[in-house]
């Protein structure tokens, strides 16, 4: 029995000795395989490793790391040429310049008189992008920059600033081609500056003197504004400037003056008020005159003539 146990123990030792190198080799192979992804991951940036570990979509492994490597080295859009790419860059710079101008000219509103130059330059750039005519190198950028995606971002950006320009009615204050302000606009701005200068002169003093001495300039400014409103030559800059001036005149300085156009209105209203009284009075007088007239019947007249004839005969 002891001999059997000893032989079994010797067989077990022999088996362990035979399989020991194989198992150690397997371990080495596994360690080598597991070390390969770590060496591959070390060639990427730390941010990519964080994405692989923490992302719920990407799974850590050789395939995902290979995909991230492709994304990081993805080339630019092959449909956009060098000329169109430079034109897009110029559009972005001029768009940023115009938007910054709009922000600085928001209050008081002076978007037309301060930003018309930058808007004109931006418009020229967009015309070059959207035109069918060939540019430098016989290239057209309309399809590649405006129609290559569903969003059409360049078109959307320009439409927004154009909508602001149209709602501001800046074309009524700017000459064609966005070269300069119109003569009517310059004349109004000059009159407005004179009125504001008069306000500032008497602002710290007696407001009664302000209402008296600034009445002429303020009245002329109102008349000029009314003519421009009638002729449709008024933009948002003029409208905002006039509203601000009227608030200063009436609310801050408590000034007022009678409006001349109210006189005809009062006269017409008074006439319409007394018109029913005149009508009923004339009707009453006319009826009294009819009552005073005596109406002689025809029978009485004929009887009187018959009596005269009988008297003559007798």
MIKE-35946 format. One line per 5 residues: their letters; for each residue y negated, x negated, z negated of N, C-alpha, C. Coordinates in Angstrom, 3 decimals, decimal comma. Example, Ala and Ser with C-alpha at 12.3 -4.5 7.8 and 13.67 -1.06 7.14 Angstrom:
as = 5,690/-13,190/-7,800/4,500/-12,300/-7,800/3,300/-13,200/-7,800 ~ 2,250/-12,850/-7,080/1,060/-13,670/-7,140/-0,030/-12,900/-7,870
//
This chain:
xxxxx = 1,217/-0,842/0,000/0,000/0,000/0,000/-1,233/-0,853/0,000 ~ -1,221/-1,903/-0,782/-2,351/-2,835/-0,820/-2,490/-3,571/0,471 ~ -1,355/-3,862/1,102/-1,436/-4,515/2,402/-2,090/-3,624/3,445 ~ -1,815/-2,343/3,378/-2,431/-1,389/4,319/-3,935/-1,310/4,124 ~ -4,355/-1,293/2,856/-5,805/-1,248/2,581/-6,487/-2,496/3,062
xxxxx = -5,859/-3,645/2,868/-6,491/-4,894/3,300/-6,602/-4,973/4,805 ~ -5,541/-4,526/5,498/-5,607/-4,547/6,966/-6,678/-3,602/7,496 ~ -6,817/-2,439/6,880/-7,879/-1,501/7,310/-9,268/-2,080/7,093 ~ -9,446/-2,769/5,996/-10,740/-3,378/5,712/-11,073/-4,460/6,716 ~ -10,047/-5,244/7,125/-10,260/-6,311/8,110/-10,602/-5,734/9,482
xxxxx = -9,950/-4,656/9,831/-10,270/-4,002/11,114/-11,709/-3,487/11,128 ~ -12,138/-2,900/10,004/-13,511/-2,384/9,901/-14,538/-3,493/10,031 ~ -14,278/-4,636/9,428/-15,192/-5,776/9,545/-15,255/-6,287/10,968 ~ -14,093/-6,287/11,611/-14,079/-6,743/13,010/-14,913/-5,836/13,902 ~ -14,805/-4,530/13,677/-15,595/-3,584/14,493/-17,092/-3,749/14,248
xxxxx = -17,466/-3,918/12,994/-18,879/-4,119/12,689/-19,413/-5,372/13,336 ~ -18,610/-6,398/13,360/-19,042/-7,667/13,951/-19,197/-7,529/15,468 ~ -18,342/-6,748/16,085/-18,406/-6,585/17,531/-19,629/-5,749/17,952 ~ -19,976/-4,713/17,232/-21,076/-3,826/17,619/-22,428/-4,275/17,105 ~ -22,478/-5,253/16,248/-23,771/-5,712/15,718/-24,709/-6,224/16,801
xxxxx = -24,295/-7,120/17,754/-25,211/-7,582/18,809/-25,703/-6,472/19,711 ~ -24,793/-5,503/19,987/-25,198/-4,405/20,868/-26,294/-3,579/20,246 ~ -26,171/-3,234/18,971/-27,188/-2,421/18,304/-28,497/-3,153/18,177 ~ -28,405/-4,475/17,904/-29,656/-5,239/17,820/-30,348/-5,309/19,158 ~ -29,539/-5,413/20,234/-30,152/-5,401/21,560/-30,819/-4,093/21,866
xxxxx = -30,194/-2,997/21,439/-30,818/-1,693/21,661/-32,142/-1,588/20,960 ~ -32,188/-2,119/19,759/-33,448/-2,061/19,022/-34,526/-2,836/19,731 ~ -34,129/-3,985/20,247/-35,131/-4,782/20,956/-35,628/-4,075/22,196 ~ -34,703/-3,451/22,888/-35,113/-2,722/24,094/-36,062/-1,587/23,742 ~ -35,781/-0,835/22,696/-36,650/0,280/22,303/-38,022/-0,220/21,875
xxxxx = -37,998/-1,330/21,147/-39,290/-1,880/20,740/-40,097/-2,319/21,946 ~ -39,416/-2,859/22,938/-40,132/-3,282/24,148/-40,696/-2,093/24,891 ~ -39,865/-1,016/25,002/-40,335/0,170/25,705/-41,492/0,831/24,985 ~ -41,396/0,852/23,657/-42,494/1,493/22,918/-43,741/0,646/22,925 ~ -43,555/-0,642/23,115/-44,735/-1,505/23,131/-45,482/-1,421/24,436
xxxxx = -44,790/-1,017/25,525/-45,450/-0,962/26,836/-46,605/0,033/26,858 ~ -46,447/1,273/26,390/-47,587/2,202/26,394/-48,732/1,700/25,545 ~ -48,436/1,008/24,441/-49,534/0,513/23,618/-50,329/-0,553/24,367 ~ -49,584/-1,385/25,119/-50,299/-2,392/25,905/-51,104/-1,742/27,016 ~ -50,550/-0,653/27,597/-51,312/0,054/28,632/-52,534/0,734/28,042
xxxxx = -52,375/1,305/26,850/-53,509/1,995/26,238/-54,593/1,027/25,837 ~ -54,193/-0,227/25,515/-55,203/-1,206/25,112/-56,126/-1,574/26,246 ~ -55,701/-1,359/27,508/-56,559/-1,674/28,650/-57,629/-0,625/28,875 ~ -57,546/0,560/28,235/-58,547/1,612/28,379/-59,570/1,491/27,278 ~ -60,625/2,264/27,434/-61,676/2,282/26,430/-61,214/3,041/25,209
xxxxx = -61,824/2,819/24,033/-61,436/3,574/22,827/-61,649/5,056/22,971 ~ -62,681/5,474/23,751/-62,930/6,913/23,918/-61,773/7,586/24,615 ~ -61,180/6,890/25,623/-60,039/7,482/26,324/-58,851/7,629/25,403 ~ -58,642/6,651/24,514/-57,524/6,744/23,576/-57,704/7,910/22,623 ~ -58,944/8,164/22,212/-59,213/9,285/21,320/-58,933/10,599/22,010
xxxxx = -59,291/10,683/23,306/-59,029/11,915/24,048/-57,541/12,178/24,145 ~ -56,776/11,104/24,387/-55,329/11,284/24,529/-54,704/11,744/23,227 ~ -55,168/11,207/22,108/-54,552/11,536/20,828/-54,976/12,900/20,338 ~ -56,273/13,236/20,477/-56,807/14,435/19,846/-56,858/15,641/20,771 ~ -56,745/15,448/22,069/-56,888/16,572/22,986/-55,700/17,501/22,897
xxxxx = -55,955/18,826/22,825/-54,834/19,776/22,804/-54,203/19,971/24,165 ~ -54,865/19,485/25,221/-54,346/19,679/26,573/-53,534/18,482/27,024 ~ -54,143/17,308/26,892/-53,462/16,087/27,312/-52,484/15,641/26,238 ~ -51,300/15,255/26,658/-50,281/14,747/25,766/-50,208/13,231/25,882 ~ -50,026/12,604/24,743/-49,954/11,148/24,746/-48,747/10,690/25,533
xxxxx = -48,988/9,845/26,494/-47,885/9,361/27,309/-48,396/8,584/28,485 ~ -47,519/8,045/29,237/-47,904/7,194/30,356/-48,556/7,998/31,461 ~ -48,098/9,223/31,719/-48,640/10,035/32,797/-50,081/10,431/32,530 ~ -50,376/10,863/31,269/-51,733/11,291/30,941/-52,702/10,133/31,006 ~ -52,283/8,973/30,563/-53,166/7,811/30,640/-53,451/7,435/32,081
xxxxx = -52,468/7,590/32,943/-52,676/7,310/34,358/-53,649/8,303/34,983 ~ -53,576/9,579/34,549/-54,498/10,591/35,057/-55,925/10,299/34,626 ~ -56,116/9,917/33,365/-57,456/9,579/32,902/-58,019/8,388/33,648 ~ -57,176/7,463/33,991/-57,641/6,314/34,747/-58,139/6,736/36,115 ~ -57,484/7,709/36,752/-57,942/8,214/38,040/-59,269/8,939/37,907
xxxxx = -59,444/9,737/36,831/-60,695/10,464/36,649/-61,864/9,527/36,415 ~ -61,621/8,469/35,654/-62,702/7,554/35,346/-63,163/6,769/36,559 ~ -62,278/6,569/37,501/-62,631/5,816/38,700/-62,759/6,709/39,921 ~ -63,033/8,034/39,723/-63,130/8,960/40,853/-64,375/8,633/41,672 ~ -64,262/8,526/42,984/-65,422/8,131/43,798/-66,437/9,264/43,924
xxxxx = -67,617/8,944/44,427/-68,645/9,947/44,642/-68,267/10,845/45,806 ~ -69,060/11,939/45,950/-68,776/12,911/46,998/-68,882/12,238/48,360 ~ -67,809/12,202/49,117/-67,885/11,500/50,411/-68,720/12,240/51,437 ~ -69,025/13,548/51,200/-69,803/14,305/52,172/-71,292/13,964/52,118 ~ -71,780/13,396/51,032/-73,199/13,073/50,879/-73,427/11,640/51,340
xxxxx = -74,280/11,501/52,321/-74,585/10,180/52,841/-75,600/9,485/51,948 ~ -75,862/8,242/52,262/-76,842/7,478/51,485/-78,242/8,053/51,635 ~ -78,578/8,514/52,837/-79,895/9,119/53,075/-80,064/10,400/52,265 ~ -79,052/11,269/52,267/-79,144/12,522/51,514/-79,146/12,266/50,015 ~ -78,426/11,273/49,572/-78,419/10,934/48,156/-79,798/10,464/47,689
xxxxx = -80,464/9,670/48,492/-81,819/9,232/48,152/-82,804/10,394/48,193 ~ -82,625/11,290/49,150/-83,500/12,461/49,234/-83,321/13,370/48,028 ~ -82,090/13,510/47,552/-81,830/14,302/46,351/-82,465/13,658/45,118 ~ -82,426/12,359/45,046/-83,047/11,650/43,928/-84,561/11,837/43,928 ~ -85,174/11,778/45,097/-86,617/12,006/45,205/-86,964/13,435/44,798
xxxxx = -86,145/14,394/45,214/-86,371/15,791/44,825/-86,324/15,952/43,314 ~ -85,383/15,301/42,655/-85,290/15,386/41,198/-86,504/14,798/40,502 ~ -87,004/13,681/40,992/-88,183/13,070/40,382/-89,413/13,957/40,541 ~ -89,611/14,504/41,717/-90,779/15,356/41,951/-90,643/16,705/41,245 ~ -89,432/17,189/41,112/-89,200/18,430/40,358/-89,562/18,221/38,886
xxxxx = -89,151/17,102/38,327/-89,478/16,798/36,938/-90,987/16,668/36,740 ~ -91,674/16,053/37,693/-93,134/15,910/37,600/-93,822/17,273/37,596 ~ -93,370/18,178/38,462/-94,002/19,500/38,537/-93,734/20,325/37,278 ~ -92,512/20,265/36,751/-92,188/21,029/35,536/-92,996/20,511/34,351 ~ -93,141/19,213/34,234/-93,964/18,652/33,156/-95,413/19,105/33,279
xxxxx = -95,897/19,219/34,510/-97,266/19,710/34,715/-97,397/21,165/34,294 ~ -96,389/21,962/34,579/-96,431/23,373/34,173/-96,492/23,515/32,658 ~ -95,754/22,691/31,959/-95,726/22,779/30,500/-97,088/22,409/29,917 ~ -97,697/21,355/30,411/-99,000/20,938/29,883/-100,121/21,913/30,263 ~ -99,938/22,677/31,335/-100,974/23,616/31,782/-100,663/25,050/31,375
xxxxx = -99,793/25,229/30,379/-99,396/26,587/29,979/-100,504/27,298/29,223 ~ -101,171/26,642/28,293/-102,247/27,239/27,498/-103,388/26,257/27,328 ~ -104,605/26,630/27,761/-104,900/27,802/28,595/-104,274/27,653/29,975 ~ -104,040/28,781/30,624/-103,310/28,764/31,885/-104,165/28,100/32,966 ~ -103,673/26,962/33,450/-104,334/26,231/34,527/-103,300/25,670/35,503
xxxxx = -102,254/26,443/35,725/-101,145/25,958/36,547/-101,550/25,790/38,007 ~ -102,496/26,599/38,477/-102,893/26,515/39,886/-103,822/25,329/40,131 ~ -104,797/25,147/39,275/-105,790/24,099/39,510/-105,307/22,717/39,114 ~ -104,285/22,619/38,268/-103,795/21,314/37,839/-102,501/20,891/38,527 ~ -101,690/21,851/38,962/-100,354/21,519/39,453/-100,172/21,801/40,941
xxxxx = -101,225/22,132/41,661/-101,041/22,463/43,073/-100,633/21,238/43,887 ~ -101,081/20,058/43,476/-100,732/18,850/44,220/-99,248/18,522/44,068 ~ -98,737/18,559/42,834/-97,318/18,260/42,609/-96,424/19,330/43,213 ~ -96,890/20,582/43,247/-96,096/21,640/43,883/-96,022/21,429/45,391 ~ -97,125/21,019/45,993/-97,114/20,766/47,427/-96,169/19,636/47,806
xxxxx = -96,148/18,570/47,008/-95,239/17,448/47,275/-93,785/17,884/47,107 ~ -93,513/18,678/46,065/-92,155/19,173/45,856/-91,717/20,071/47,008 ~ -92,614/20,907/47,490/-92,290/21,793/48,609/-91,977/21,004/49,868 ~ -92,734/19,963/50,126/-92,455/19,126/51,300/-91,071/18,494/51,216 ~ -90,682/18,050/50,027/-89,357/17,456/49,861/-88,257/18,489/50,093
xxxxx = -88,454/19,690/49,576/-87,439/20,728/49,778/-87,349/21,139/51,246 ~ -88,467/21,137/51,941/-88,445/21,458/53,368/-87,628/20,423/54,125 ~ -87,760/19,169/53,742/-86,959/18,125/54,382/-85,464/18,314/54,111 ~ -85,128/18,807/52,919/-83,711/19,021/52,595/-83,155/20,227/53,343 ~ -83,904/21,308/53,401/-83,405/22,560/53,975/-83,628/22,679/55,469
xxxxx = -84,254/21,705/56,090/-84,560/21,802/57,506/-83,338/21,458/58,355 ~ -83,269/22,085/59,532/-82,206/21,773/60,487/-82,488/20,501/61,268 ~ -83,715/20,050/61,247/-84,074/18,863/62,001/-83,431/17,626/61,387 ~ -83,077/16,712/62,239/-82,436/15,485/61,803/-83,464/14,538/61,186 ~ -83,053/13,927/60,069/-83,915/12,962/59,414/-83,588/11,555/59,849
xxxxx = -83,767/10,614/58,942/-83,477/9,219/59,238/-81,988/9,045/59,497 ~ -81,671/8,320/60,524/-80,272/8,107/60,877/-79,626/9,318/61,523 ~ -80,467/10,254/62,053/-79,951/11,460/62,716/-79,020/12,253/61,791 ~ -79,507/12,517/60,586/-78,717/13,247/59,601/-79,493/14,458/59,099 ~ -78,768/15,521/58,801/-79,322/16,725/58,189/-78,625/16,948/56,854
xxxxx = -79,421/17,151/55,803/-78,871/17,261/54,448/-78,764/18,699/53,964 ~ -79,009/19,650/54,833/-79,010/21,042/54,374/-77,623/21,479/53,918 ~ -76,617/21,202/54,706/-75,272/21,658/54,359/-74,705/20,898/53,164 ~ -74,924/19,610/53,106/-74,327/18,816/52,037/-75,009/19,011/50,701 ~ -76,306/19,342/50,684/-77,038/19,489/49,426/-77,271/20,936/49,011
xxxxx = -77,276/21,849/49,951/-77,589/23,239/49,625/-76,382/24,165/49,691 ~ -75,423/23,885/50,553/-74,343/24,841/50,802/-72,958/24,292/50,489 ~ -72,892/23,194/49,799/-71,591/22,579/49,560/-70,866/23,186/48,366 ~ -71,535/24,008/47,545/-70,881/24,609/46,378/-71,406/26,019/46,177 ~ -70,706/26,771/45,360/-71,076/28,171/45,140/-72,389/28,319/44,382
xxxxx = -72,678/27,416/43,461/-73,881/27,529/42,643/-75,151/27,260/43,428 ~ -75,102/26,328/44,384/-76,274/25,931/45,173/-77,436/25,581/44,248 ~ -77,225/24,573/43,441/-78,146/24,233/42,356/-79,524/23,841/42,863 ~ -79,593/23,076/43,928/-80,896/22,649/44,456/-81,713/23,858/44,898 ~ -81,065/24,772/45,596/-81,750/25,998/46,014/-82,186/26,833/44,811
xxxxx = -81,331/26,911/43,792/-81,645/27,704/42,603/-82,827/27,115/41,831 ~ -82,861/25,796/41,709/-83,967/25,147/41,006/-85,293/25,383/41,723 ~ -85,295/25,201/43,017/-86,542/25,405/43,768/-86,968/26,869/43,761 ~ -86,011/27,781/43,800/-86,364/29,209/43,772/-87,058/29,584/42,468 ~ -86,647/28,972/41,365/-87,265/29,281/40,078/-88,735/28,855/40,041
xxxxx = -89,024/27,646/40,475/-90,417/27,183/40,444/-91,246/27,915/41,491 ~ -90,646/28,280/42,597/-91,379/29,052/43,610/-91,716/30,441/43,091 ~ -90,818/31,025/42,318/-91,075/32,337/41,727/-92,241/32,270/40,739 ~ -92,330/31,194/39,969/-93,462/31,009/39,061/-94,759/30,894/39,854 ~ -94,723/30,160/40,944/-95,914/29,979/41,779/-96,369/31,300/42,394
xxxxx = -95,421/32,106/42,853/-95,775/33,376/43,480/-96,317/34,365/42,452 ~ -95,704/34,420/41,254/-96,193/35,334/40,229/-97,578/34,931/39,713 ~ -97,908/33,673/39,824/-99,221/33,208/39,393/-100,298/33,464/40,434 ~ -99,926/33,900/41,645/-100,888/34,141/42,738/-101,716/32,899/43,042 ~ -101,087/31,746/42,958/-101,832/30,504/43,179/-102,274/30,347/44,626
xxxxx = -101,580/30,989/45,561/-101,980/30,886/46,959/-103,362/31,484/47,211 ~ -103,827/32,375/46,317/-105,151/32,968/46,472/-106,267/32,032/46,030 ~ -105,915/30,999/45,276/-106,917/30,048/44,787/-106,804/28,678/45,445 ~ -105,756/28,465/46,239/-105,507/27,168/46,861/-105,583/27,337/48,373 ~ -106,161/26,348/49,037/-106,217/26,377/50,490/-104,829/26,171/51,078
xxxxx = -104,679/26,473/52,354/-103,391/26,321/53,016/-102,988/24,853/53,050 ~ -101,719/24,633/52,764/-101,232/23,274/52,696/-101,393/22,630/51,343 ~ -101,877/23,391/50,364/-102,059/22,878/48,990/-102,926/21,624/48,976 ~ -104,048/21,710/49,699/-104,935/20,553/49,780/-105,987/20,542/48,676 ~ -106,581/21,707/48,381/-107,646/21,766/47,377/-107,848/23,214/46,945
xxxxx = -108,750/23,398/45,967/-109,112/24,736/45,521/-110,058/25,382/46,526 ~ -110,018/26,722/46,587/-110,911/27,441/47,489/-112,340/27,416/46,961 ~ -113,294/27,739/47,841/-114,702/27,737/47,444/-114,994/28,805/46,396 ~ -114,355/29,962/46,523/-114,555/31,018/45,523/-114,055/30,583/44,152 ~ -112,943/29,897/44,123/-112,399/29,421/42,849/-113,313/28,375/42,222
xxxxx = -113,794/27,445/43,028/-114,698/26,416/42,507/-115,996/27,036/41,994 ~ -116,505/28,050/42,699/-117,744/28,704/42,271/-117,536/29,442/40,950 ~ -116,389/30,094/40,803/-116,106/30,791/39,550/-115,953/29,805/38,403 ~ -115,259/28,711/38,614/-115,063/27,732/37,553/-116,395/27,129/37,112 ~ -117,315/26,947/38,063/-118,641/26,434/37,703/-119,403/27,432/36,843
xxxxx = -119,368/28,713/37,247/-120,041/29,750/36,461/-119,384/29,911/35,090 ~ -118,091/29,785/35,038/-117,387/29,901/33,766/-117,751/28,752/32,831 ~ -117,841/27,545/33,365/-118,229/26,396/32,533/-119,643/26,553/31,986 ~ -120,544/27,125/32,780/-121,908/27,361/32,301/-121,922/28,371/31,152 ~ -121,132/29,410/31,277/-121,079/30,421/30,213/-120,488/29,843/28,936
xxxxx = -119,406/29,076/29,046/-118,787/28,477/27,862/-119,725/27,452/27,230 ~ -120,472/26,725/28,045/-121,448/25,769/27,503/-122,534/26,482/26,709 ~ -122,957/27,637/27,200/-123,945/28,428/26,470/-123,362/28,943/25,156 ~ -122,111/29,349/25,172/-121,466/29,793/23,933/-121,411/28,664/22,912 ~ -121,030/27,487/23,359/-120,913/26,349/22,443/-122,280/25,911/21,894
xxxxx = -123,327/26,157/22,649/-124,663/25,772/22,215/-125,127/26,566/21,001 ~ -124,797/27,845/20,981/-125,247/28,720/19,895/-124,111/29,117/18,954 ~ -122,951/28,492/19,079/-121,812/28,902/18,272/-122,031/28,664/16,791 ~ -122,676/27,568/16,432/-122,910/27,244/15,036/-124,199/27,865/14,490 ~ -125,021/28,414/15,386/-126,291/28,986/14,945/-126,221/30,490/14,804
xxxxx = -127,337/31,127/15,106/-127,455/32,577/14,996/-126,761/33,223/16,188 ~ -125,823/34,112/15,923/-125,110/34,755/17,011/-125,979/35,760/17,752 ~ -127,048/36,218/17,124/-127,972/37,109/17,826/-128,632/36,391/18,977 ~ -129,009/35,140/18,769/-129,586/34,342/19,844/-128,569/34,087/20,946 ~ -127,308/33,918/20,561/-126,268/33,713/21,563/-126,146/34,934/22,464
xxxxx = -126,118/36,122/21,874/-126,000/37,335/22,676/-127,199/37,522/23,591 ~ -128,347/37,063/23,162/-129,559/37,233/23,953/-129,676/36,198/25,053 ~ -129,446/34,939/24,721/-129,677/33,864/25,689/-128,515/33,709/26,667 ~ -127,311/34,068/26,267/-126,135/33,928/27,140/-125,808/35,195/27,899 ~ -126,645/36,206/27,752/-126,361/37,484/28,390/-126,387/37,369/29,905
xxxxx = -127,341/36,606/30,435/-127,489/36,511/31,887/-126,296/35,805/32,524 ~ -125,889/34,680/31,953/-124,756/33,941/32,520/-123,452/34,719/32,372 ~ -123,290/35,401/31,251/-122,070/36,176/31,055/-122,026/37,382/31,995 ~ -123,163/38,003/32,208/-123,218/39,143/33,120/-122,916/38,713/34,551 ~ -123,479/37,572/34,964/-123,183/37,070/36,305/-121,721/36,709/36,491
xxxxx = -121,106/36,169/35,428/-119,683/35,839/35,503/-118,838/37,093/35,646 ~ -119,191/38,148/34,957/-118,467/39,416/35,080/-118,586/39,987/36,487 ~ -119,771/39,933/37,049/-119,965/40,446/38,408/-119,161/39,645/39,425 ~ -119,141/38,321/39,258/-118,362/37,481/40,160/-116,869/37,781/40,038 ~ -116,404/37,980/38,827/-114,989/38,295/38,615/-114,626/39,637/39,256
xxxxx = -115,508/40,611/39,159/-115,242/41,924/39,761/-115,148/41,821/41,284 ~ -116,007/41,020/41,902/-115,951/40,844/43,355/-114,659/40,144/43,776 ~ -114,254/39,139/43,028/-113,013/38,437/43,359/-111,801/39,341/43,165 ~ -111,859/40,201/42,174/-110,761/41,142/41,955/-110,667/42,147/43,094 ~ -111,816/42,562/43,605/-111,832/43,500/44,725/-111,360/42,840/46,014
xxxxx = -111,759/41,591/46,229/-111,413/40,871/47,459/-110,033/40,213/47,405 ~ -109,323/40,352/46,294/-107,982/39,773/46,132/-107,993/38,258/46,320 ~ -108,970/37,603/45,697/-109,058/36,139/45,740/-108,959/35,569/44,327 ~ -108,149/36,182/43,502/-108,070/35,820/42,088/-106,641/35,434/41,741 ~ -106,478/34,290/41,065/-105,173/33,815/40,616/-105,097/33,915/39,088
xxxxx = -103,979/33,456/38,535/-103,752/33,587/37,095/-104,740/32,736/36,299 ~ -105,195/31,618/36,844/-106,154/30,775/36,130/-107,464/31,515/35,885 ~ -107,959/32,184/36,903/-109,214/32,925/36,785/-109,041/34,127/35,863 ~ -107,931/34,815/35,987/-107,686/35,983/35,136/-107,630/35,590/33,662 ~ -106,918/34,522/33,348/-106,799/34,091/31,960/-108,133/33,577/31,426
xxxxx = -108,888/32,865/32,250/-110,193/32,352/31,813/-111,163/33,494/31,520 ~ -111,146/34,543/32,350/-112,052/35,669/32,135/-111,643/36,467/30,899 ~ -110,366/36,657/30,679/-109,912/37,365/29,478/-110,300/36,612/28,208 ~ -110,174/35,309/28,235/-110,551/34,506/27,079/-112,058/34,598/26,828 ~ -112,859/34,573/27,884/-114,312/34,659/27,735/-114,727/36,023/27,197
xxxxx = -114,092/37,068/27,649/-114,417/38,400/27,151/-114,047/38,568/25,684 ~ -112,937/37,958/25,268/-112,582/38,021/23,850/-113,602/37,272/22,996 ~ -114,087/36,154/23,477/-115,110/35,421/22,733/-116,393/36,239/22,624 ~ -116,797/36,873/23,705/-118,055/37,617/23,737/-118,014/38,844/22,828 ~ -116,927/39,594/22,896/-116,888/40,874/22,187/-116,331/40,761/20,772
xxxxx = -115,249/39,991/20,571/-114,583/39,953/19,274/-115,118/38,859/18,364 ~ -115,319/37,669/18,910/-115,745/36,569/18,050/-117,239/36,603/17,771 ~ -118,045/36,845/18,818/-119,503/36,827/18,657/-120,106/38,216/18,506 ~ -119,286/39,287/18,667/-119,740/40,679/18,497/-120,932/41,003/19,382 ~ -120,909/40,540/20,606/-121,974/40,819/21,563/-121,549/41,959/22,475
xxxxx = -122,552/42,659/22,995/-122,295/43,760/23,925/-123,555/44,031/24,714 ~ -123,418/44,661/25,847/-124,557/45,107/26,642/-124,115/46,328/27,433 ~ -125,045/47,279/27,659/-124,675/48,501/28,383/-124,314/48,179/29,821 ~ -123,295/48,786/30,266/-122,857/48,592/31,642/-123,614/49,547/32,547 ~ -124,169/49,020/33,640/-124,992/49,824/34,538/-124,176/50,887/35,267
xxxxx = -122,911/50,624/35,477/-122,129/51,591/36,225/-121,847/52,856/35,419 ~ -122,163/52,869/34,115/-121,943/54,080/33,324/-123,028/55,125/33,541 ~ -124,184/54,732/34,052/-125,279/55,684/34,267/-124,907/56,737/35,296 ~ -124,398/56,399/36,480/-123,991/57,458/37,410/-122,884/58,347/36,853 ~ -122,013/57,788/36,073/-120,934/58,594/35,492/-121,498/59,636/34,532
xxxxx = -122,459/59,232/33,726/-123,080/60,182/32,789/-123,840/61,266/33,544 ~ -124,522/60,882/34,622/-125,282/61,868/35,394/-124,354/62,903/36,034 ~ -123,281/62,457/36,634/-122,348/63,384/37,275/-121,673/64,272/36,236 ~ -121,329/63,708/35,091/-120,692/64,502/34,039/-121,635/65,575/33,510 ~ -122,912/65,240/33,368/-123,893/66,234/32,896/-124,066/67,358/33,903
xxxxx = -124,097/67,001/35,179/-124,232/68,032/36,209/-123,039/68,978/36,204 ~ -121,843/68,432/36,084/-120,646/69,270/36,051/-120,598/70,132/34,799 ~ -121,184/69,657/33,702/-121,202/70,437/32,470/-122,121/71,647/32,578 ~ -123,270/71,468/33,219/-124,235/72,578/33,333/-123,981/73,446/34,560 ~ -123,055/73,103/35,402/-122,804/73,892/36,602/-122,340/75,311/36,285
xxxxx = -121,421/75,540/35,346/-121,069/76,945/35,035/-122,241/77,756/34,493 ~ -123,095/77,102/33,695/-124,247/77,833/33,146/-125,187/78,265/34,263 ~ -125,410/77,364/35,225/-126,283/77,693/36,364/-125,677/78,823/37,188 ~ -124,370/78,819/37,341/-123,701/79,849/38,151/-123,858/81,234/37,507 ~ -123,549/81,310/36,206/-123,660/82,606/35,537/-125,111/83,078/35,442
xxxxx = -126,042/82,195/35,284/-127,445/82,587/35,221/-127,931/83,139/36,554 ~ -127,563/82,483/37,644/-127,965/82,976/38,970/-127,317/84,329/39,277 ~ -126,073/84,503/38,848/-125,408/85,788/39,073/-126,091/86,909/38,296 ~ -126,508/86,615/37,090/-127,176/87,629/36,278/-128,526/88,028/36,888 ~ -129,316/87,090/37,333/-130,608/87,393/37,942/-130,449/88,170/39,241
xxxxx = -129,455/87,847/40,026/-129,232/88,548/41,281/-128,833/90,002/41,039 ~ -128,042/90,260/40,020/-127,645/91,634/39,715/-128,816/92,457/39,193 ~ -129,727/91,861/38,456/-130,905/92,581/37,963/-131,817/92,991/39,089 ~ -131,952/92,167/40,096/-132,792/92,528/41,234/-132,214/93,699/42,001 ~ -130,930/93,814/42,102/-130,321/94,945/42,807/-130,529/96,256/42,068
xxxxx = -130,547/96,173/40,735/-130,737/97,390/39,961/-132,127/97,972/40,149 ~ -133,125/97,154/40,407/-134,503/97,617/40,543/-134,765/98,347/41,855 ~ -133,939/98,151/42,843/-134,136/98,800/44,131/-133,727/100,266/44,037 ~ -134,582/101,191/44,573/-134,295/102,629/44,570/-133,631/103,006/45,873 ~ -132,602/103,778/45,746/-131,850/104,195/46,922/-132,143/105,684/47,134
xxxxx = -132,777/106,078/48,265/-133,106/107,465/48,606/-131,995/108,035/49,463 ~ -131,438/109,209/49,056/-130,372/109,816/49,868/-130,932/110,379/51,169 ~ -130,092/110,478/52,192/-130,530/110,946/53,500/-130,888/112,428/53,462 ~ -130,198/113,235/52,625/-130,493/114,669/52,539/-131,899/114,906/52,035 ~ -132,263/114,164/51,029/-133,607/114,340/50,473/-134,646/113,977/51,501
xxxxx = -134,440/113,001/52,289/-135,390/112,597/53,305/-135,516/113,658/54,391 ~ -134,386/114,193/54,796/-134,403/115,242/55,840/-135,048/116,522/55,306 ~ -134,861/116,850/54,062/-135,472/118,056/53,483/-136,989/117,904/53,408 ~ -137,440/116,755/53,075/-138,884/116,525/53,011/-139,505/116,642/54,383 ~ -138,860/116,146/55,391/-139,401/116,247/56,761/-139,413/117,706/57,224
xxxxx = -138,419/118,484/56,836/-138,375/119,894/57,221/-139,516/120,662/56,567 ~ -139,827/120,382/55,350/-140,927/121,041/54,662/-142,252/120,694/55,322 ~ -142,413/119,511/55,780/-143,639/119,129/56,477/-143,799/119,897/57,773 ~ -142,706/120,086/58,457/-142,779/120,819/59,728/-143,153/122,263/59,480 ~ -142,583/122,883/58,444/-142,913/124,263/58,127/-144,384/124,417/57,724
xxxx = -144,891/123,478/57,007/-146,288/123,530/56,611/-147,200/123,460/57,810 ~ -146,854/122,647/58,792/-147,669/122,549/59,982/-147,643/123,820/60,794 ~ -146,455/124,436/60,862/-146,326/125,661/61,625/-147,120/126,800/60,963 ~ -147,100/126,846/59,656/-147,825/127,887/58,932/-149,319/127,663/59,015
//
